[in-house]
Amino acid sequence: MTEELFTNKVLKGTGVSSGITTGKVYLLERGRIPINKLSIKEEHVERETHKFRIAVHTAIEELNSIKETIPDDEVRKHAFIIDTHVLIIQDDFFVNEVVDVIRREKINAEWALDIVISKFLTSFDKIEDSYLRERGQDLKYIHERLVRIMVKGKKSGIDRKSMKGKSIIIAHDLSPADTIQLNLNSISGFVTDVGGRTSHTSIVARALEIPAVVGVGNITSLIKNNDTIIIDGDEGVVIINPTKQVQKDYLAKQVHLRNQRKEFLRIARLKPETKDGFRLKVGANIELLAEVDIVEKYGALGIGLYRTEYIYLSRKTLPTEMDHYHIYRKLAENKSLQYITIRTLDIGGDKFVSDVDMPKEMNPAMGLRAIRLCIKELSIFKTQLMGILRASAYGPLRILIPMVSGIEEVRKTKAIIAECMAELSSKRAHFNKDIKIGIMIEVPSACMISDKLAGEVDFFSIGTNDLIQYTLAIDRVNEYVSYLYEPLHPAVLKMIKRAVDDAHANKIEIALCGEMAGEPLYVPIMLGLGLDEVSMNPYSIPRIKKIIRGIDQSHCRELVEEIMKKDSAKEGEQFLRNAMSRVFPNDFIKCYDE
């Protein structure tokens, strides 16, 4: 390749932590360590099991040492990620599984570990939800750490001594432990070939507030040490060896974003109200209790979506009623939140490591999952519902049922909740007898009968991620058809409008909690359609509030009417982008061409 190819070379990935930085590259070349797959004699079995147990002990010591040296209070709140890795490594089920494979198959420890991790990863790789799929990445980090200890006796940290000045780390991947150890005096950002927004590494990057872009694909093969690089963590853009003019443009944008961030923290506490007085509730989507502090900092009125799947996937046995109760009670007792929406289990039985014996399905995304699974596996469902109901005595919890496709599912669910209430009453346990029950509108059939469904529940919540996917018959994680994932497709907008109109006709509120909610460009759509609530990643809230406060709902209604007349999503988006640029000329800055 010629040097010209590396001048102003723009790469696109996923921006996972806001901000812009420019610096010299520190290339972390740390490929997967090859392992020898060896059959062993009976007399060597104990040697291999001992080697594995020593590696487990060493890994736990390394991770605990990392926890103890975290210098930043804000980052220390995320030490639970390290705890998660420690819990998995020292889990008897995991350790015994590897030891059993060594003894049964008469193979070396590295090979046995590889087999066990691969088996666990198979469950995670099938998961459609990006957050849950990323939890499998934690297993890969654990695998890498243990293999390095067994094969090379190496730690997998970053050698800061070889860095000069502030550097930007470029790596195939970074573990959460790597990220937590980043010294902000010597590192100003990072870029990786792989990864997603919901990985633990990305969560830590946001806590550190350093620009980060992941999932770039092949940057490690295109770059060398001491190259100059720009990271735009908002746009998900990386520029290799930018010209002086491009650096100047991004410096201006960097200054703008710093000022904007200060403004956002001020805006976070303001009311989400349009210029003509329409109030749109703005809530947060979270998965972990540790994120509640962020929810408060960025100004959410409540939690519009608490995903409960991690409660199941972070352990080898099913959670008990008390496990659920303790988690939901901690949420409920937070007095700064006006409402807390607990979504019941939203995965299929094939995702459990154990305890649920389910048949293999050709298409699990449309199979026995979410409320369908819960109705079939009543003991699992009731255990979660009892935990939610018990915790409802302590704060404004409400129940959200996912993937409803028909009215019978709703009535059956309500009957099950009534049974749980009767059982709690017989035990004289306290709970909120008037707890609100809502359903997710994410299946086209639910939109088409939303008038009937609205008479059965207290609120709707539109899950645009699945609604768009199911309406347009596309798999959004399939790279060949992902370009068809269009929130402004006329069919999608008509379905949302129908659900909103039917909800209001039946005097119930309707929220939107998909990724669409956190995109500033779509705020006029949400306002113009008349939604009551939106819910998003907490970090998106101030920007969304700013747009809400800077526009009239009456104008948004006019925009929606015009967009609904367009023939395609592309036409609608271009029209909307032009309109938004006129109202907010400084909030959609781009320093490069698509």
C-alpha positions in Angstrom: 0.0 0.0 0.0 1.2 3.5 -0.7 1.4 6.3 1.8 -1.4 8.1 0.0 -3.9 5.4 1.0 -3.2 6.3 4.6 -3.9 10.1 4.2 -7.3 11.2 5.4 -8.5 7.5 5.3 -11.9 7.5 6.9 -13.1 4.3 8.6 -16.6 3.8 10.1 -17.4 1.9 13.2 -19.7 2.2 16.2 -19.2 5.3 18.4 -19.6 4.0 22.0 -18.2 6.9 24.0 -18.8 10.6 23.1 -16.0 13.1 22.3 -13.3 13.8 19.8 -9.5 13.3 20.3 -6.4 13.5 18.1 -3.2 11.6 19.0 -0.4 9.2 18.1 -1.2 5.5 17.7 -0.2 2.9 20.2 -0.9 -0.4 18.4 -1.7 -3.2 20.8 -0.8 -6.3 18.8 -2.0 -9.1 20.9 -3.4 -11.9 18.8 -5.0 -15.0 20.1 -2.5 -17.4 21.6 -2.5 -20.7 19.7 -3.0 -23.7 21.9 -1.8 -27.2 21.5 -4.6 -29.8 21.5 -3.0 -32.8 23.1 -4.2 -36.2 24.3 -2.7 -37.2 27.6 -2.0 -40.3 29.5 -4.0 -41.2 32.7 -1.0 -40.4 34.9 -0.9 -36.8 33.6 -4.6 -36.0 34.2 -4.0 -34.7 37.7 -1.1 -32.5 36.4 -3.4 -30.9 33.9 -6.3 -30.4 36.4 -3.8 -28.8 38.8 -2.4 -26.5 36.0 -6.0 -25.3 35.3 -6.8 -24.7 39.0 -3.6 -22.7 39.4 -4.5 -20.6 36.4 -8.0 -20.0 37.9 -6.3 -18.9 41.2 -3.8 -16.6 39.4 -6.6 -15.0 37.2 -8.7 -14.2 40.3 -5.6 -12.6 42.0 -4.9 -10.5 38.8 -8.5 -9.3 38.6 -8.8 -8.5 42.3 -5.5 -6.6 42.0 -6.9 -4.6 39.1 -10.0 -3.7 41.2 -7.8 -2.5 44.1 -5.8 -0.2 41.9 -8.7 1.6 40.2 -7.9 5.3 40.8 -11.1 7.0 39.7 -14.3 7.0 41.9 -16.6 7.1 38.8 -14.8 4.1 37.3 -14.8 2.3 40.6 -18.6 2.1 40.3 -18.1 -0.2 37.4 -15.9 -2.6 39.3 -18.9 -5.0 39.3 -17.7 -5.9 35.7 -14.5 -7.3 37.2 -16.6 -9.0 39.9 -18.6 -10.7 37.2 -15.5 -12.1 35.6 -14.2 -13.3 39.0 -17.6 -15.0 39.8 -17.5 -16.8 36.5 -13.9 -17.9 36.8 -14.4 -19.3 40.4 -17.9 -20.7 39.7 -17.9 -24.4 40.7 -20.0 -25.3 37.6 -17.5 -23.7 35.2 -14.4 -25.1 37.0 -15.8 -28.6 37.4 -17.0 -28.6 33.8 -13.4 -28.0 32.6 -11.9 -30.6 35.0 -14.5 -33.2 34.0 -13.6 -32.7 30.3 -9.9 -33.1 31.1 -10.6 -36.4 33.0 -13.2 -37.8 30.6 -11.5 -36.9 27.3 -7.9 -37.4 28.6 -6.9 -34.0 27.0 -4.7 -31.1 28.2 -6.2 -28.2 30.2 -6.0 -25.6 27.4 -8.0 -27.8 25.0 -10.6 -28.7 27.7 -11.1 -25.0 28.5 -11.5 -24.3 24.8 -14.2 -26.9 24.5 -16.2 -25.7 27.5 -16.0 -22.0 26.5 -17.1 -22.8 23.0 -20.1 -24.7 24.3 -21.2 -21.7 26.4 -20.6 -19.3 23.6 -22.9 -21.2 21.3 -25.8 -20.2 23.5 -24.8 -16.5 23.4 -24.1 -16.3 19.7 -27.7 -17.2 18.9 -29.1 -14.3 20.9 -30.6 -11.6 18.7 -30.5 -8.8 21.4 -27.2 -7.0 21.0 -26.8 -6.4 24.7 -27.2 -10.0 25.7 -25.1 -11.2 22.8 -22.3 -9.0 24.0 -22.3 -10.8 27.4 -20.7 -13.8 25.6 -17.7 -11.5 25.0 -17.0 -11.6 28.7 -16.5 -15.4 28.4 -14.0 -14.7 25.6 -12.0 -12.4 27.8 -12.0 -15.0 30.6 -10.8 -17.6 28.1 -8.0 -15.4 26.9 -6.8 -14.6 30.4 -6.7 -18.2 31.5 -5.0 -19.4 28.3 -2.3 -16.7 28.6 -1.6 -17.8 32.2 -1.4 -21.5 31.2 0.5 -21.1 28.0 2.8 -18.2 28.5 2.4 -17.2 32.1 1.8 -13.7 30.8 -0.5 -10.9 32.1 -2.6 -9.3 29.5 -2.3 -5.7 30.6 -1.1 -2.6 28.6 2.6 -1.6 28.8 2.4 2.1 29.5 6.1 2.5 29.8 6.5 2.2 26.0 4.1 5.1 25.4 5.2 8.7 24.7 2.9 11.5 25.5 -0.9 11.0 25.1 -1.6 8.0 22.9 -4.7 6.4 21.3 -4.8 2.7 21.7 -5.6 0.6 18.6 -6.4 -3.0 19.2 -8.3 -6.0 17.8 -10.2 -5.9 21.1 -9.9 -4.7 24.7 -11.2 -6.4 27.8 -13.1 -4.4 30.5 -10.1 -5.1 32.7 -7.8 -3.5 30.1 -10.1 -0.5 29.9 -10.5 0.0 33.6 -6.7 0.2 33.9 -6.3 2.9 31.3 -4.3 5.8 32.6 -6.0 9.0 31.4 -2.7 10.9 31.7 -1.3 8.8 28.9 -4.3 7.6 26.9 -6.9 9.8 25.3 -9.1 7.2 23.5 -9.2 3.8 21.8 -10.4 2.1 18.6 -11.0 -1.7 18.2 -11.7 -4.0 15.3 -14.6 -5.7 17.0 -17.1 -4.9 19.7 -20.5 -3.3 20.2 -22.2 -0.4 22.1 -23.4 -2.6 24.9 -20.2 -4.4 25.6 -18.8 -4.0 29.1 -15.7 -2.4 27.6 -17.9 0.3 26.0 -19.7 0.8 29.3 -16.4 1.5 31.0 -15.3 3.8 28.2 -18.4 5.9 28.8 -17.6 6.0 32.6 -14.1 7.2 31.8 -15.6 9.7 29.4 -12.9 9.0 26.8 -13.7 8.9 23.0 -14.0 5.3 21.7 -15.0 3.7 18.5 -15.4 -0.1 18.2 -16.4 -2.6 15.5 -14.2 -0.8 12.8 -13.4 -4.1 11.2 -9.7 -4.0 10.1 -8.0 -0.9 11.5 -5.2 -3.0 13.1 -4.1 -4.1 9.6 -4.2 -0.5 8.2 -2.3 1.4 10.8 1.1 1.5 12.4 2.6 2.8 15.6 3.0 6.7 15.7 0.5 7.3 12.9 -1.7 10.3 13.7 -5.4 9.5 14.2 -8.6 11.3 14.9 -11.5 9.6 16.8 -15.0 10.9 16.6 -16.9 8.9 19.3 -20.2 10.6 18.4 -20.2 9.8 14.7 -18.3 6.5 15.0 -15.6 7.9 12.6 -11.9 7.3 12.6 -9.5 9.2 10.3 -6.0 7.9 9.8 -3.3 10.5 9.1 -5.6 13.5 8.6 -4.4 16.6 6.8 -3.9 19.9 8.6 -7.2 21.2 7.4 -9.1 18.1 8.6 -7.4 18.4 12.0 -8.4 22.0 12.1 -12.0 21.2 11.3 -12.1 18.5 14.0 -10.5 20.8 16.6 -13.3 23.3 16.0 -15.9 20.5 16.4 -14.1 19.3 19.6 -14.3 22.7 21.1 -18.0 22.9 20.1 -18.7 19.5 21.7 -17.0 20.4 24.9 -19.1 23.5 25.3 -22.1 21.4 24.3 -21.4 18.8 26.9 -21.4 21.5 29.6 -24.7 22.7 28.3 -26.1 19.2 28.2 -25.4 18.7 31.9 -27.3 21.9 32.6 -30.1 20.8 30.3 -30.3 17.4 31.9 -32.1 18.9 34.9 -34.6 20.9 32.9 -38.1 19.9 32.0 -38.6 18.0 28.6 -41.2 20.5 27.4 -41.6 22.0 23.9 -41.7 25.7 23.2 -45.5 25.5 22.9 -45.9 23.7 26.2 -46.2 20.0 25.3 -44.5 17.8 28.0 -42.8 14.5 26.8 -41.6 12.2 29.5 -38.0 11.2 29.0 -36.8 8.0 30.7 -33.8 5.7 30.5 -33.2 2.1 29.4 -30.9 0.2 31.7 -29.8 -3.4 32.4 -27.9 -3.1 35.7 -28.4 -1.5 39.1 -25.0 0.2 38.8 -26.4 2.4 36.0 -28.9 4.1 38.2 -26.4 6.9 39.2 -26.0 7.7 35.5 -29.7 7.8 35.0 -30.0 10.5 37.7 -27.0 12.4 36.4 -28.4 12.7 32.9 -31.9 13.7 34.0 -34.2 10.8 33.4 -37.7 11.1 34.9 -37.8 7.4 35.4 -36.8 4.0 33.9 -38.8 3.3 30.8 -37.2 -0.1 30.3 -35.3 -2.3 32.8 -34.1 -5.3 30.9 -34.1 -8.4 33.2 -32.3 -10.9 30.9 -28.9 -10.4 32.5 -30.3 -11.7 35.8 -30.8 -15.0 34.1 -27.7 -15.1 31.9 -25.2 -14.1 34.5 -25.7 -17.3 36.5 -25.7 -21.0 36.0 -29.0 -21.6 37.9 -32.3 -19.9 37.6 -32.8 -16.8 39.8 -35.0 -17.3 42.9 -38.0 -15.1 43.9 -35.7 -13.5 46.5 -33.0 -12.8 43.9 -35.6 -10.9 41.8 -37.1 -9.2 44.8 -33.8 -7.8 46.1 -32.8 -6.3 42.7 -36.2 -4.8 42.0 -36.6 -3.5 45.6 -33.2 -1.6 45.3 -34.7 0.1 42.1 -38.0 0.8 43.7 -36.4 2.5 46.7 -34.8 5.2 44.6 -36.8 8.3 45.3 -35.6 10.3 42.4 -37.4 8.0 39.8 -41.1 8.8 39.1 -41.6 5.3 37.5 -39.7 2.1 36.9 -40.8 -0.2 34.1 -39.7 -3.9 34.6 -39.8 -5.9 31.4 -40.3 -9.5 32.1 -38.0 -12.1 30.6 -37.5 -11.5 26.9 -35.4 -14.4 25.6 -36.0 -17.9 24.4 -35.3 -21.1 26.3 -32.4 -22.0 24.1 -30.4 -19.2 25.7 -30.3 -20.8 29.2 -27.2 -22.7 30.0 -29.2 -25.1 32.1 -32.6 -25.7 33.8 -34.8 -25.2 30.8 -35.2 -28.2 28.4 -36.4 -26.8 25.1 -36.5 -28.2 21.6 -34.2 -26.8 18.9 -35.9 -24.3 16.7 -35.2 -23.3 13.1 -36.0 -19.6 13.7 -35.8 -18.8 17.5 -36.4 -15.1 16.9 -40.0 -16.0 15.9 -40.2 -19.1 18.1 -40.8 -19.9 21.8 -39.5 -16.8 23.5 -40.5 -13.8 25.6 -44.2 -14.1 26.8 -44.7 -17.3 24.8 -41.9 -19.0 26.8 -43.1 -17.5 30.1 -46.7 -18.8 29.7 -45.3 -22.2 28.9 -42.7 -22.2 31.7 -45.1 -21.0 34.4 -42.8 -21.6 37.4 -40.1 -19.3 35.8 -42.6 -16.6 35.1 -44.3 -16.7 38.5 -41.0 -16.6 40.2 -40.2 -13.3 38.5 -43.7 -11.8 38.9 -43.7 -12.6 42.6 -40.3 -10.8 42.9 -41.7 -7.8 41.1 -44.9 -7.7 43.1 -43.1 -8.0 46.4 -40.8 -5.1 45.5 -43.7 -3.0 44.3 -44.5 -2.2 47.9 -41.4 0.0 48.0 -41.8 2.2 44.9 -43.4 3.0 41.5 -42.8 -0.3 39.7 -44.8 -1.3 36.7 -44.8 -4.5 34.7 -44.1 -4.6 30.9 -44.9 -7.8 28.9 -42.8 -8.3 25.7 -43.6 -9.7 22.3 -47.4 -9.7 22.6 -49.0 -10.8 19.4 -52.6 -11.3 20.4 -55.2 -10.6 23.1 -55.3 -14.1 24.6 -51.6 -13.7 25.6 -52.6 -10.5 27.5 -55.6 -12.1 29.3 -53.6 -15.2 30.2 -50.8 -13.0 31.6 -53.2 -10.9 33.6 -54.7 -14.1 35.1 -51.2 -15.4 36.1 -50.5 -12.0 37.8 -53.8 -12.3 39.6 -52.8 -15.8 40.8 -49.5 -14.4 42.1 -51.4 -11.6 43.9 -53.8 -14.1 45.5 -50.8 -16.2 46.7 -49.1 -13.1 48.2 -52.3 -12.0 49.9 -52.7 -15.4 51.5 -49.2 -15.0 52.9 -50.1 -11.5 54.1 -47.2 -10.1 52.0 -47.3 -6.4 51.0 -47.5 -5.4 47.3 -49.1 -2.8 45.1 -52.5 -4.2 44.2 -52.9 -1.5 41.6 -49.5 -2.0 39.9 -49.7 -0.9 36.2 -49.4 -3.6 33.5 -48.3 -2.7 30.0 -47.4 -4.5 26.8 -44.7 -4.0 24.2 -45.9 -3.1 20.7 -43.2 -4.8 18.6 -45.1 -7.3 16.5 -47.2 -6.0 13.5 -50.2 -8.0 14.6 -50.2 -6.0 17.9 -50.3 -2.8 15.9 -53.2 -4.0 13.8 -55.3 -4.8 16.9 -54.0 -2.1 19.2 -57.5 -0.8 19.6 -58.5 -4.1 21.3 -55.3 -4.4 23.3 -55.6 -0.9 24.7 -58.8 -1.9 26.5 -56.9 -4.7 28.4 -53.8 -2.9 29.7 -52.6 0.3 31.5 -50.0 1.4 29.0 -48.2 0.6 25.7 -44.5 0.7 25.0 -43.3 0.5 21.4 -40.2 -1.5 20.8 -39.1 0.0 17.5 -36.0 -2.3 17.1 -38.2 -5.4 16.7 -41.2 -3.6 15.1 -39.0 -2.3 12.3 -37.4 -5.7 11.9 -40.6 -7.7 11.8 -42.5 -5.2 9.7 -39.8 -5.0 7.0 -38.9 -8.7 7.2 -35.2 -8.0 7.8 -32.6 -9.3 10.1 -30.9 -6.1 11.4 -27.7 -8.0 12.4 -27.4 -9.4 8.8 -24.9 -7.2 7.0 -26.5 -8.0 3.6 -29.9 -6.6 4.5 -29.1 -4.2 7.4 -29.4 -1.2 5.0 -33.1 -1.9 4.8 -33.5 -1.1 8.6 -35.4 2.1 8.1 -37.2 3.8 11.1 -38.8 6.3 8.7 -40.3 3.7 6.4 -43.9 4.7 5.6 -45.2 1.4 6.9 -43.4 1.7 10.2 -44.6 5.3 10.7 -48.2 4.2 10.0 -48.0 1.4 12.5 -46.7 3.7 15.2 -49.4 6.3 14.5 -52.1 3.7 14.7 -50.9 2.4 18.1 -50.6 6.0 19.4 -54.1 6.9 18.2 -55.7 3.7 19.7 -53.9 4.2 23.0 -55.2 7.7 23.4 -58.7 6.8 22.3 -58.7 4.3 25.2 -57.1 6.9 27.6 -53.9 5.0 28.2 -50.3 6.3 27.8 -47.9 5.1 25.1 -44.1 5.2 25.2 -41.4 4.4 22.7 -38.3 2.6 24.0 -36.3 1.4 21.0 -33.1 2.9 19.6 -35.1 5.3 17.6 -35.9 7.2 20.8 -32.3 8.2 21.4 -31.7 9.6 17.9 -32.0 13.5 18.0 -33.1 13.5 14.3 -36.3 11.6 15.1 -37.4 13.8 18.0 -39.9 15.7 15.7 -41.4 12.4 14.7 -42.0 11.3 18.3 -43.4 14.7 19.2 -45.5 15.0 16.0 -47.0 11.5 16.5 -48.1 12.5 20.1 -46.2 10.0 22.1 -46.4 10.4 25.9 -43.0 9.0 26.8 -39.7 8.1 25.2 -36.9 6.0 26.8 -33.3 5.6 25.8 -29.7 5.2 26.7 -29.1 7.6 29.6 -26.3 9.4 27.8 -28.7 10.4 25.0 -31.1 12.2 27.3 -29.7 15.7 27.5 -29.4 16.0 23.7 -33.0 14.8 23.3 -34.2 17.2 25.9 -32.4 20.1 24.1 -34.2 19.2 20.8 -37.6 18.9 22.7 -37.1 22.3 24.3 -36.1 24.0 21.1 -39.0 23.2 18.9 -42.9 23.5 18.8 -45.0 20.4 18.8 -47.3 22.1 16.3 -44.4 22.4 13.9 -43.5 18.7 14.5 -47.1 17.6 13.6 -46.7 19.5 10.3 -43.4 17.8 9.6 -44.9 14.3 10.3 -47.8 15.0 8.0 -45.3 15.9 5.2 -43.1 12.9 5.9 -46.1 10.5 5.9 -46.7 11.6 2.3 -43.2 10.6 1.1 -42.8 7.5 -0.9 -39.7 6.2 0.8 -37.7 6.4 4.1 -34.8 8.0 2.2 -37.0 10.9 1.0 -38.5 11.3 4.5 -35.1 11.4 6.2 -33.7 13.9 3.7 -36.7 16.2 4.3 -36.4 15.8 8.0 -32.7 16.4 8.1 -33.1 19.6 6.1 -35.8 20.8 8.4 -33.8 20.0 11.5 -30.7 21.8 10.1 -32.7 25.0 9.8 -33.9 24.8 13.4 -30.7 23.5 14.9 -27.9 24.6 12.6 -25.1 23.7 15.1 -26.3 20.3 16.2 -25.8 18.1 13.1 -22.2 19.0 12.3 -20.3 16.5 10.0 -16.7 17.0 9.0 -16.7 14.3 6.3 -18.9 13.2 3.4 -20.8 9.9 3.6 
